[in-house]
Amino acid sequence: MKKVKGVIALTTLLVVTAILLFSGLTLLITSSDLTQSVARSSRALLAEVYAKSCLEEAMYKISRDSNYTGTVTNSFSDGNCQAAVTNGGSSSTKNIALTANSGTYNYSRSYVADSSTNPLSLN
């Protein structure tokens, strides 16, 4: 009888240990995936913020000189941005091509700035 109780206790202990180990591994994998997802979202957001900084600087240069064309570049600790300003379809418009990256995430977008309005308008 003592032998049967010992076998039941050992079996129960092994089953409970297996369940706890499986639960712990599941939580570990889930938290690792969540951490990677948050890191990707953070890099995407930073790349967009970097691009906006170049956009603001390009708009400032256009507002100071409506004939401005050129490239604005900013470097950051984990990325950079660039805004290329070219002449648009009319004398008062400029095309602004933005590119930025943060880590492995790349961001790009194009705008048309109209200097005939005050303040500048973006499309």
MODELLER restraints for C-alpha pairs under 7 A, 6 or more apart:
rsr = mdl.restraints
at = mdl.atoms
rsr.add(forms.Gaussian(group=physical.xy_distance, feature=features.Distance(at['CA:43:A'], at['CA:102:A']), mean=5.37, stdev=0.5))
rsr.add(forms.Gaussian(group=physical.xy_distance, feature=features.Distance(at['CA:43:A'], at['CA:103:A']), mean=6.43, stdev=0.5))
rsr.add(forms.Gaussian(group=physical.xy_distance, feature=features.Distance(at['CA:43:A'], at['CA:105:A']), mean=6.09, stdev=0.5))
rsr.add(forms.Gaussian(group=physical.xy_distance, feature=features.Distance(at['CA:44:A'], at['CA:105:A']), mean=5.86, stdev=0.5))
rsr.add(forms.Gaussian(group=physical.xy_distance, feature=features.Distance(at['CA:46:A'], at['CA:102:A']), mean=6.18, stdev=0.5))
rsr.add(forms.Gaussian(group=physical.xy_distance, feature=features.Distance(at['CA:47:A'], at['CA:100:A']), mean=5.48, stdev=0.5))
rsr.add(forms.Gaussian(group=physical.xy_distance, feature=features.Distance(at['CA:47:A'], at['CA:101:A']), mean=4.91, stdev=0.5))
rsr.add(forms.Gaussian(group=physical.xy_distance, feature=features.Distance(at['CA:47:A'], at['CA:102:A']), mean=4.95, stdev=0.5))
rsr.add(forms.Gaussian(group=physical.xy_distance, feature=features.Distance(at['CA:47:A'], at['CA:105:A']), mean=6.93, stdev=0.5))
rsr.add(forms.Gaussian(group=physical.xy_distance, feature=features.Distance(at['CA:47:A'], at['CA:106:A']), mean=6.69, stdev=0.5))
rsr.add(forms.Gaussian(group=physical.xy_distance, feature=features.Distance(at['CA:47:A'], at['CA:107:A']), mean=6.01, stdev=0.5))
rsr.add(forms.Gaussian(group=physical.xy_distance, feature=features.Distance(at['CA:48:A'], at['CA:107:A']), mean=6.39, stdev=0.5))
rsr.add(forms.Gaussian(group=physical.xy_distance, feature=features.Distance(at['CA:50:A'], at['CA:80:A']), mean=6.64, stdev=0.5))
rsr.add(forms.Gaussian(group=physical.xy_distance, feature=features.Distance(at['CA:50:A'], at['CA:81:A']), mean=5.74, stdev=0.5))
rsr.add(forms.Gaussian(group=physical.xy_distance, feature=features.Distance(at['CA:50:A'], at['CA:100:A']), mean=6.25, stdev=0.5))
rsr.add(forms.Gaussian(group=physical.xy_distance, feature=features.Distance(at['CA:51:A'], at['CA:81:A']), mean=5.43, stdev=0.5))
rsr.add(forms.Gaussian(group=physical.xy_distance, feature=features.Distance(at['CA:51:A'], at['CA:98:A']), mean=6.18, stdev=0.5))
rsr.add(forms.Gaussian(group=physical.xy_distance, feature=features.Distance(at['CA:51:A'], at['CA:99:A']), mean=6.31, stdev=0.5))
rsr.add(forms.Gaussian(group=physical.xy_distance, feature=features.Distance(at['CA:51:A'], at['CA:100:A']), mean=5.26, stdev=0.5))
rsr.add(forms.Gaussian(group=physical.xy_distance, feature=features.Distance(at['CA:54:A'], at['CA:72:A']), mean=6.28, stdev=0.5))
rsr.add(forms.Gaussian(group=physical.xy_distance, feature=features.Distance(at['CA:54:A'], at['CA:73:A']), mean=6.68, stdev=0.5))
rsr.add(forms.Gaussian(group=physical.xy_distance, feature=features.Distance(at['CA:54:A'], at['CA:74:A']), mean=6.69, stdev=0.5))
rsr.add(forms.Gaussian(group=physical.xy_distance, feature=features.Distance(at['CA:54:A'], at['CA:81:A']), mean=6.19, stdev=0.5))
rsr.add(forms.Gaussian(group=physical.xy_distance, feature=features.Distance(at['CA:54:A'], at['CA:82:A']), mean=6.07, stdev=0.5))
rsr.add(forms.Gaussian(group=physical.xy_distance, feature=features.Distance(at['CA:54:A'], at['CA:83:A']), mean=5.65, stdev=0.5))
rsr.add(forms.Gaussian(group=physical.xy_distance, feature=features.Distance(at['CA:55:A'], at['CA:83:A']), mean=6.25, stdev=0.5))
rsr.add(forms.Gaussian(group=physical.xy_distance, feature=features.Distance(at['CA:58:A'], at['CA:72:A']), mean=6.31, stdev=0.5))
rsr.add(forms.Gaussian(group=physical.xy_distance, feature=features.Distance(at['CA:58:A'], at['CA:83:A']), mean=6.64, stdev=0.5))
rsr.add(forms.Gaussian(group=physical.xy_distance, feature=features.Distance(at['CA:61:A'], at['CA:68:A']), mean=6.73, stdev=0.5))
rsr.add(forms.Gaussian(group=physical.xy_distance, feature=features.Distance(at['CA:62:A'], at['CA:68:A']), mean=5.58, stdev=0.5))
rsr.add(forms.Gaussian(group=physical.xy_distance, feature=features.Distance(at['CA:63:A'], at['CA:115:A']), mean=6.93, stdev=0.5))
rsr.add(forms.Gaussian(group=physical.xy_distance, feature=features.Distance(at['CA:66:A'], at['CA:115:A']), mean=6.54, stdev=0.5))
rsr.add(forms.Gaussian(group=physical.xy_distance, feature=features.Distance(at['CA:69:A'], at['CA:85:A']), mean=4.98, stdev=0.5))
rsr.add(forms.Gaussian(group=physical.xy_distance, feature=features.Distance(at['CA:69:A'], at['CA:86:A']), mean=5.21, stdev=0.5))
rsr.add(forms.Gaussian(group=physical.xy_distance, feature=features.Distance(at['CA:69:A'], at['CA:87:A']), mean=6.85, stdev=0.5))
rsr.add(forms.Gaussian(group=physical.xy_distance, feature=features.Distance(at['CA:70:A'], at['CA:84:A']), mean=5.92, stdev=0.5))
rsr.add(forms.Gaussian(group=physical.xy_distance, feature=features.Distance(at['CA:70:A'], at['CA:85:A']), mean=5.21, stdev=0.5))
rsr.add(forms.Gaussian(group=physical.xy_distance, feature=features.Distance(at['CA:70:A'], at['CA:86:A']), mean=6.79, stdev=0.5))
rsr.add(forms.Gaussian(group=physical.xy_distance, feature=features.Distance(at['CA:71:A'], at['CA:82:A']), mean=6.79, stdev=0.5))
rsr.add(forms.Gaussian(group=physical.xy_distance, feature=features.Distance(at['CA:71:A'], at['CA:83:A']), mean=5.58, stdev=0.5))
rsr.add(forms.Gaussian(group=physical.xy_distance, feature=features.Distance(at['CA:71:A'], at['CA:84:A']), mean=4.43, stdev=0.5))
rsr.add(forms.Gaussian(group=physical.xy_distance, feature=features.Distance(at['CA:71:A'], at['CA:85:A']), mean=6.02, stdev=0.5))
rsr.add(forms.Gaussian(group=physical.xy_distance, feature=features.Distance(at['CA:72:A'], at['CA:82:A']), mean=5.52, stdev=0.5))
rsr.add(forms.Gaussian(group=physical.xy_distance, feature=features.Distance(at['CA:72:A'], at['CA:83:A']), mean=5.05, stdev=0.5))
rsr.add(forms.Gaussian(group=physical.xy_distance, feature=features.Distance(at['CA:72:A'], at['CA:84:A']), mean=6.47, stdev=0.5))
rsr.add(forms.Gaussian(group=physical.xy_distance, feature=features.Distance(at['CA:73:A'], at['CA:81:A']), mean=5.73, stdev=0.5))
rsr.add(forms.Gaussian(group=physical.xy_distance, feature=features.Distance(at['CA:73:A'], at['CA:82:A']), mean=4.45, stdev=0.5))
rsr.add(forms.Gaussian(group=physical.xy_distance, feature=features.Distance(at['CA:73:A'], at['CA:83:A']), mean=6.58, stdev=0.5))
rsr.add(forms.Gaussian(group=physical.xy_distance, feature=features.Distance(at['CA:74:A'], at['CA:80:A']), mean=5.62, stdev=0.5))
rsr.add(forms.Gaussian(group=physical.xy_distance, feature=features.Distance(at['CA:74:A'], at['CA:81:A']), mean=5.37, stdev=0.5))
rsr.add(forms.Gaussian(group=physical.xy_distance, feature=features.Distance(at['CA:74:A'], at['CA:82:A']), mean=6.56, stdev=0.5))
rsr.add(forms.Gaussian(group=physical.xy_distance, feature=features.Distance(at['CA:75:A'], at['CA:81:A']), mean=6.58, stdev=0.5))
rsr.add(forms.Gaussian(group=physical.xy_distance, feature=features.Distance(at['CA:78:A'], at['CA:102:A']), mean=5.74, stdev=0.5))
rsr.add(forms.Gaussian(group=physical.xy_distance, feature=features.Distance(at['CA:78:A'], at['CA:103:A']), mean=6.01, stdev=0.5))
rsr.add(forms.Gaussian(group=physical.xy_distance, feature=features.Distance(at['CA:79:A'], at['CA:101:A']), mean=5.26, stdev=0.5))
rsr.add(forms.Gaussian(group=physical.xy_distance, feature=features.Distance(at['CA:79:A'], at['CA:102:A']), mean=4.33, stdev=0.5))
rsr.add(forms.Gaussian(group=physical.xy_distance, feature=features.Distance(at['CA:79:A'], at['CA:103:A']), mean=6.18, stdev=0.5))
rsr.add(forms.Gaussian(group=physical.xy_distance, feature=features.Distance(at['CA:80:A'], at['CA:100:A']), mean=5.61, stdev=0.5))
rsr.add(forms.Gaussian(group=physical.xy_distance, feature=features.Distance(at['CA:80:A'], at['CA:101:A']), mean=5.72, stdev=0.5))
rsr.add(forms.Gaussian(group=physical.xy_distance, feature=features.Distance(at['CA:80:A'], at['CA:102:A']), mean=6.92, stdev=0.5))
rsr.add(forms.Gaussian(group=physical.xy_distance, feature=features.Distance(at['CA:81:A'], at['CA:99:A']), mean=5.66, stdev=0.5))
rsr.add(forms.Gaussian(group=physical.xy_distance, feature=features.Distance(at['CA:81:A'], at['CA:100:A']), mean=4.01, stdev=0.5))
rsr.add(forms.Gaussian(group=physical.xy_distance, feature=features.Distance(at['CA:81:A'], at['CA:101:A']), mean=6.54, stdev=0.5))
rsr.add(forms.Gaussian(group=physical.xy_distance, feature=features.Distance(at['CA:82:A'], at['CA:98:A']), mean=5.79, stdev=0.5))
rsr.add(forms.Gaussian(group=physical.xy_distance, feature=features.Distance(at['CA:82:A'], at['CA:99:A']), mean=5.34, stdev=0.5))
rsr.add(forms.Gaussian(group=physical.xy_distance, feature=features.Distance(at['CA:82:A'], at['CA:100:A']), mean=6.27, stdev=0.5))
rsr.add(forms.Gaussian(group=physical.xy_distance, feature=features.Distance(at['CA:83:A'], at['CA:96:A']), mean=6.16, stdev=0.5))
rsr.add(forms.Gaussian(group=physical.xy_distance, feature=features.Distance(at['CA:83:A'], at['CA:97:A']), mean=5.48, stdev=0.5))
rsr.add(forms.Gaussian(group=physical.xy_distance, feature=features.Distance(at['CA:83:A'], at['CA:98:A']), mean=4.53, stdev=0.5))
rsr.add(forms.Gaussian(group=physical.xy_distance, feature=features.Distance(at['CA:83:A'], at['CA:99:A']), mean=6.57, stdev=0.5))
rsr.add(forms.Gaussian(group=physical.xy_distance, feature=features.Distance(at['CA:84:A'], at['CA:96:A']), mean=5.53, stdev=0.5))
rsr.add(forms.Gaussian(group=physical.xy_distance, feature=features.Distance(at['CA:84:A'], at['CA:97:A']), mean=5.14, stdev=0.5))
rsr.add(forms.Gaussian(group=physical.xy_distance, feature=features.Distance(at['CA:84:A'], at['CA:98:A']), mean=6.62, stdev=0.5))
rsr.add(forms.Gaussian(group=physical.xy_distance, feature=features.Distance(at['CA:85:A'], at['CA:94:A']), mean=6.41, stdev=0.5))
rsr.add(forms.Gaussian(group=physical.xy_distance, feature=features.Distance(at['CA:85:A'], at['CA:95:A']), mean=5.64, stdev=0.5))
rsr.add(forms.Gaussian(group=physical.xy_distance, feature=features.Distance(at['CA:85:A'], at['CA:96:A']), mean=4.66, stdev=0.5))
rsr.add(forms.Gaussian(group=physical.xy_distance, feature=features.Distance(at['CA:85:A'], at['CA:97:A']), mean=6.70, stdev=0.5))
rsr.add(forms.Gaussian(group=physical.xy_distance, feature=features.Distance(at['CA:86:A'], at['CA:94:A']), mean=5.63, stdev=0.5))
rsr.add(forms.Gaussian(group=physical.xy_distance, feature=features.Distance(at['CA:86:A'], at['CA:95:A']), mean=5.16, stdev=0.5))
rsr.add(forms.Gaussian(group=physical.xy_distance, feature=features.Distance(at['CA:86:A'], at['CA:96:A']), mean=6.59, stdev=0.5))
rsr.add(forms.Gaussian(group=physical.xy_distance, feature=features.Distance(at['CA:87:A'], at['CA:93:A']), mean=6.60, stdev=0.5))
rsr.add(forms.Gaussian(group=physical.xy_distance, feature=features.Distance(at['CA:87:A'], at['CA:94:A']), mean=4.70, stdev=0.5))
rsr.add(forms.Gaussian(group=physical.xy_distance, feature=features.Distance(at['CA:87:A'], at['CA:95:A']), mean=6.02, stdev=0.5))
rsr.add(forms.Gaussian(group=physical.xy_distance, feature=features.Distance(at['CA:88:A'], at['CA:94:A']), mean=4.36, stdev=0.5))
rsr.add(forms.Gaussian(group=physical.xy_distance, feature=features.Distance(at['CA:88:A'], at['CA:95:A']), mean=5.24, stdev=0.5))
rsr.add(forms.Gaussian(group=physical.xy_distance, feature=features.Distance(at['CA:92:A'], at['CA:114:A']), mean=5.64, stdev=0.5))
rsr.add(forms.Gaussian(group=physical.xy_distance, feature=features.Distance(at['CA:92:A'], at['CA:115:A']), mean=5.17, stdev=0.5))
rsr.add(forms.Gaussian(group=physical.xy_distance, feature=features.Distance(at['CA:92:A'], at['CA:116:A']), mean=5.62, stdev=0.5))
rsr.add(forms.Gaussian(group=physical.xy_distance, feature=features.Distance(at['CA:93:A'], at['CA:112:A']), mean=6.51, stdev=0.5))
rsr.add(forms.Gaussian(group=physical.xy_distance, feature=features.Distance(at['CA:93:A'], at['CA:113:A']), mean=5.44, stdev=0.5))
rsr.add(forms.Gaussian(group=physical.xy_distance, feature=features.Distance(at['CA:93:A'], at['CA:114:A']), mean=4.47, stdev=0.5))
rsr.add(forms.Gaussian(group=physical.xy_distance, feature=features.Distance(at['CA:93:A'], at['CA:115:A']), mean=6.14, stdev=0.5))
rsr.add(forms.Gaussian(group=physical.xy_distance, feature=features.Distance(at['CA:94:A'], at['CA:112:A']), mean=5.62, stdev=0.5))
rsr.add(forms.Gaussian(group=physical.xy_distance, feature=features.Distance(at['CA:94:A'], at['CA:113:A']), mean=5.13, stdev=0.5))
rsr.add(forms.Gaussian(group=physical.xy_distance, feature=features.Distance(at['CA:94:A'], at['CA:114:A']), mean=6.60, stdev=0.5))
rsr.add(forms.Gaussian(group=physical.xy_distance, feature=features.Distance(at['CA:95:A'], at['CA:111:A']), mean=5.93, stdev=0.5))
rsr.add(forms.Gaussian(group=physical.xy_distance, feature=features.Distance(at['CA:95:A'], at['CA:112:A']), mean=4.61, stdev=0.5))
rsr.add(forms.Gaussian(group=physical.xy_distance, feature=features.Distance(at['CA:95:A'], at['CA:113:A']), mean=6.37, stdev=0.5))
rsr.add(forms.Gaussian(group=physical.xy_distance, feature=features.Distance(at['CA:96:A'], at['CA:110:A']), mean=5.62, stdev=0.5))
rsr.add(forms.Gaussian(group=physical.xy_distance, feature=features.Distance(at['CA:96:A'], at['CA:111:A']), mean=5.07, stdev=0.5))
rsr.add(forms.Gaussian(group=physical.xy_distance, feature=features.Distance(at['CA:96:A'], at['CA:112:A']), mean=6.03, stdev=0.5))
rsr.add(forms.Gaussian(group=physical.xy_distance, feature=features.Distance(at['CA:97:A'], at['CA:109:A']), mean=6.12, stdev=0.5))
rsr.add(forms.Gaussian(group=physical.xy_distance, feature=features.Distance(at['CA:97:A'], at['CA:110:A']), mean=4.45, stdev=0.5))
rsr.add(forms.Gaussian(group=physical.xy_distance, feature=features.Distance(at['CA:97:A'], at['CA:111:A']), mean=6.49, stdev=0.5))
rsr.add(forms.Gaussian(group=physical.xy_distance, feature=features.Distance(at['CA:98:A'], at['CA:108:A']), mean=5.31, stdev=0.5))
rsr.add(forms.Gaussian(group=physical.xy_distance, feature=features.Distance(at['CA:98:A'], at['CA:109:A']), mean=5.19, stdev=0.5))
rsr.add(forms.Gaussian(group=physical.xy_distance, feature=features.Distance(at['CA:98:A'], at['CA:110:A']), mean=5.89, stdev=0.5))
rsr.add(forms.Gaussian(group=physical.xy_distance, feature=features.Distance(at['CA:99:A'], at['CA:107:A']), mean=5.59, stdev=0.5))
rsr.add(forms.Gaussian(group=physical.xy_distance, feature=features.Distance(at['CA:99:A'], at['CA:108:A']), mean=4.32, stdev=0.5))
rsr.add(forms.Gaussian(group=physical.xy_distance, feature=features.Distance(at['CA:99:A'], at['CA:109:A']), mean=6.72, stdev=0.5))
rsr.add(forms.Gaussian(group=physical.xy_distance, feature=features.Distance(at['CA:100:A'], at['CA:106:A']), mean=5.82, stdev=0.5))
rsr.add(forms.Gaussian(group=physical.xy_distance, feature=features.Distance(at['CA:100:A'], at['CA:107:A']), mean=5.07, stdev=0.5))
rsr.add(forms.Gaussian(group=physical.xy_distance, feature=features.Distance(at['CA:100:A'], at['CA:108:A']), mean=6.38, stdev=0.5))
rsr.add(forms.Gaussian(group=physical.xy_distance, feature=features.Distance(at['CA:101:A'], at['CA:107:A']), mean=5.96, stdev=0.5))
rsr.add(forms.Gaussian(group=physical.xy_distance, feature=features.Distance(at['CA:111:A'], at['CA:122:A']), mean=6.25, stdev=0.5))
rsr.add(forms.Gaussian(group=physical.xy_distance, feature=features.Distance(at['CA:111:A'], at['CA:123:A']), mean=5.64, stdev=0.5))
rsr.add(forms.Gaussian(group=physical.xy_distance, feature=features.Distance(at['CA:112:A'], at['CA:122:A']), mean=5.58, stdev=0.5))
rsr.add(forms.Gaussian(group=physical.xy_distance, feature=features.Distance(at['CA:112:A'], at['CA:123:A']), mean=5.16, stdev=0.5))
rsr.add(forms.Gaussian(group=physical.xy_distance, feature=features.Distance(at['CA:113:A'], at['CA:120:A']), mean=6.43, stdev=0.5))
rsr.add(forms.Gaussian(group=physical.xy_distance, feature=features.Distance(at['CA:113:A'], at['CA:121:A']), mean=5.63, stdev=0.5))
rsr.add(forms.Gaussian(group=physical.xy_distance, feature=features.Distance(at['CA:113:A'], at['CA:122:A']), mean=4.65, stdev=0.5))
rsr.add(forms.Gaussian(group=physical.xy_distance, feature=features.Distance(at['CA:113:A'], at['CA:123:A']), mean=6.59, stdev=0.5))
rsr.add(forms.Gaussian(group=physical.xy_distance, feature=features.Distance(at['CA:114:A'], at['CA:120:A']), mean=5.67, stdev=0.5))
rsr.add(forms.Gaussian(group=physical.xy_distance, feature=features.Distance(at['CA:114:A'], at['CA:121:A']), mean=5.29, stdev=0.5))
rsr.add(forms.Gaussian(group=physical.xy_distance, feature=features.Distance(at['CA:114:A'], at['CA:122:A']), mean=6.51, stdev=0.5))
